[in-house]
Amino acid sequence: DFLSDGGINVDIGVTTTPVILANYIESYHKGLTSYLNTTSVINNSVFHPNQLTENRMLYFWFSDEVFKPLIAAAHQDGRFQLNISSEEVKALFKTSLSSTQPEYIEKCLLESASPELRMWSSSVPTLTTSTMGTSVWAQAAGELYCGSQNKPTLFFQTNVTIDVTASYADKKLFLHGKPQEIFVVRAELPPQNQRIYDEAQIEFIREAVDKIGIPKVLSVLQVEITRLMDKQGANLFDIINPEVLHQEGYVVTHMDFGFPHHLLVDFLKRTLQ
């Protein structure tokens, strides 16, 4: 149940009896996502023991085939939605941009007492891992509300490709993003039923997604993933010098770790009973 939350479950049960060798114990796990009575299928694994070294205490090897159905389930479950309101919206739009802010956005931020920005993934994100990092493609949509909850002032939809790398320190996960491509698929002003074609306005939206939207989404994701890890007790261990290595089609996480004394005592007591 370690990788499970709410209606999303990941079966990481072993597929065979763990192999005990002279220098290490090696185990193979399923990594199958279950959601809404559907379980993912992984036909084969490209893992080979020589992809790992033996100079650290603990290694985890994950293929893209493990993450893809997990991301699809999170999308279907409505996990990739973010609403930002009031003063936080105004603070975000104070980010320095080279593009000129459209007049309707400036008016919204100045005159509206409670502006709200709603963002969500409008299709299932996909990922591909290489030595450069994990490339994530997502179609993201957003609406800016300026006091009225019935109709947004601005609607936009973008295709975003971003290389994401991860690190872990002080019991927190950190996500680092490097945008590769941001394309504005559609933008419109719903109150006027007007499609936006003006290149300057399109460029403002593109740059806002790049410098405001992506950093905000990554910051929220890293906090949420850290919460899920802590929920399962990862913060109880002393994880020492962890590294996340991106390879072709898979990710390796390796680390040293300390097992807290009180947890070891509790484990031994339960085992001996």
Secondary structure by P-SEA (a helix, b strand, c coil): cccccccbbbbccccccccccccbbbbbbccccccccbbbbbcccccccccccccccbbbbbcaaaaaaaaaaaaaacccbbbbccaaaaaaacccccccccaaaaaaaccccbbbbbbbbccbbbbbbccccbbbbbbccbbbbccccccccccbbbbbbbbbbbbbcccbbbbbbbbcccccccccccccccccccaaaaaaaaaaaacccaaaaaaaaaaaaaaaaaaaccccccccbbbbbbcccbbbbbbcccccaaaaaaaaaaaac
